[in-house]
Amino acid sequence: MAEEMLKAMAQSIVEGNADAAANLARQAVEAGMNPLEAITKGYMAGVNEVGDSYACGNVFLPELVMAGEAMKAAVAVLEPELKKQGASRETLGRVVLATVEGDIHEIGKSLVGTMLTAAGFEVYDLGVNVPADAIIAKAEEVGANIVGLSALLTTTMIRQREVIETMDRMGLRKRTRVIVGGAPVTKDWAQRIEADGYSEDAVGAVNVAKQLVKG
């Protein structure tokens, strides 16, 4: 029975069905299933499958967004149960995410946040149009391992450089790594501004983040 439920959980993510994912999570709670097992052996299997399919070009951005939303719906039901039991998913690291000042694009950054949360990171999403000092203050406050900076306009990409230069001056780069992304952002730009990582999509961002926290 548990095996079937775990498979159904994975399938709900693959299909991007948020309602089914949340309903299965509620059933798991009622049946007394370990919420940690539901996340790691059920839903995460679906997230990994969608991620692999996306990397191979077999599924596209809309499916990835829907899978992320389905995962978010399941975690919303299961997280309080984890806390009740005093168990918590192993946190891979703390990530502060923001779309830089002057830029109000949300979707890509939110998707990265959802996928990072699903993978086991503690994510602080500051939203859009966020000034450098607010990003850095939050990173210091929570002891962030990673700062993720999104920019979707060529005119706002320079803000990514400003955040990195300010962090350098403050001596924060040894402790906190910086990942950059967004439609106009390239690997070449990431290297020029001395970012620690770059990804063109959410699945790649999770892989980069995992590598950076491993050191």
N, C-alpha and C positions, 0 to 999 in steps of 0.2 A: 504493500500500500504506500509506504513512504517513498519507495523507489519510483512508483508511478507519479506521485505528487511532485517529486524533484524534477522528473522529466517534463511534467506539465508546466512547472515554473520556468524551466529553461525555454520551453516552447513559447510561453507567453511573451518572453523578451524577444525571441526571434521574430515573432509575428507583430511585435510592437503594440501589444494589446494591454494597455494600462489597466483597464477594468478587470480583465482576467488575472493579471499579475497581482492586483490588490486583493481580489477575492480569494485567490489561492493562498496569499499571505494570511488572510483572516482565518481561512480553514486550517492552516498550519498551526496558528496560535490556539485555536479551539481544540485541535487534536493533540496539543501538548508537544508539538515538534520543536526541537531546539532551533530558535531563530537564527543562530549563527550558522547552523548547518543548512538551513533554508537558503540563506544568502550565498554561502560559499559553494555549496554543492548543487543548488538548484539554479537560482537566478544568475549567478556569475558564469555558470556554464553557458547560458544563453548569451550573455554579454560577450564572452570570449568568441563564441561562434559568429556572432554578428560582426565583431571586430575583425576576425580573420576573413570573413566574406567581403567586408568593405575593403580590406587591404588588397584582396585579389581582384577587386573590381566587379564582384558578383552582386553586391547590393550598393545602394547609393545614399546620398546624404539624407533624403527624407526618411528612409528606413532606419538610418542611424539615429536620427532625432527621435523617432517613435520608440525605438528600443531604449534610448536613454530615459524617455518619459515613463515608460513601463517600469524600468528599474527604480526610478525615483518613487513611483507609486507603491511599489513593493516595500522599499526601504522605509517609507513613511509609516507603514503599518508595523514593520518588524523592529525598528529602532527603539521605540518605547519598551518593547518586551525585553530587548537586550539590556536596557538600562535597569528594568525591574529586577532582572536576574543578576544584576551586578556584573554581567559579562559584557564585554565590548569587543567589537571587531578589532583585530590588531591594526593600529594606525600605521600606515607606511610613512607618513610624514604630513606636515602642515603646509598648505598651499594658499597663498593670497592671490586672488584673480581680479583683474580689473581691465576695462576698456579705458585707454588713456584719455587724458584731458582733450576736449575738443571733438571727441568721437562718441557717437551715441549708438553704435552698432552692438547688438545684444546677443543674437542667436548663436554665433560661433562660440563665443566665450561661455555662454550658459551650457552649451553642449559639452564643452571641455570640462566644465565644473561637474556636470552630472556624471560623466564618464570617470573622472578622477574619484568622485565620491563612491561610485560603484566599485572601483578598483581597491578602495580601502584608504584613500587619503581623507584627511580632515580639511575641508575646503571653506574658505572665507571669501565669498564673492561680493566685491564692493560695488558692482554695477558698472555703469557707463559714465564717461566724462569725469574721470577721477583724477585730481591733481597728483603730481608726483609725491608731495609731502604727505598726503593722506595715505597713499599706497605704502610708503616707507614706514609711516607711523604704525600702521596696522601690522606690517610684517614684524616690526620690533615688538609690538604688544603681544603677539601670539607666538613669537619665536619661530617664525616661518622658515621652513627648509627651502621653499621655492616661492618665487614671485612670478606669476604668469601675466604677461602684458599683451593685450590684443589691440590691433589698430586696423581699421578697414579703409582708411583714406591715406593717400600718399602724403597729404599735408600734415597728418597727425603721427606718422611713423617716427618723426624726430623726437616725439615725447618719450618713446621707448628709450632712445639714447639718453635723454635727460635723466630718466629714472636711474639708469645704470650708472651714469657719471656721478650722480648725487650719492648713490649707495657706495660707490668707490671712495668718494671723498670721506664718507662717514665710517669707512672701514667695515662695511657690512657684508662684502662679497665673499669673505671666507666662510661665513656661516650660512648665507642665503644665496641660492643660485637663482638665475633669471632665465625664464623661457619666454620667447617672443613668437607671435603668430598673427595671422590675419591675411586677407586676400593679397595685398600688395607686398607682403613681407617675404623675403627670399632668404635662402641659406647664406648668400653673399652678404646681404644686409645684416643678418644676425652676427656674422663673423666680424664685419666692419665695426659694429657697435659693441663687440666683445660680450655678446650674450652667451650664456652657458649652454643653451639649447634652442632648437627651433623645430617646429612641426607645421605642416600645412593642413593637418586635420586632427580631430579629437582623439582618434585611436593612436596616432603617432605621438600626440602630446602625452598620453598616459605612459607609453613606452619610454619616452625621453625622461619623464618625471621619475619613473622607477629606476632608470639607470643613474640619474643624478643623486637620488637618495642612497643608492648602494655605494656611491662614491667611487 
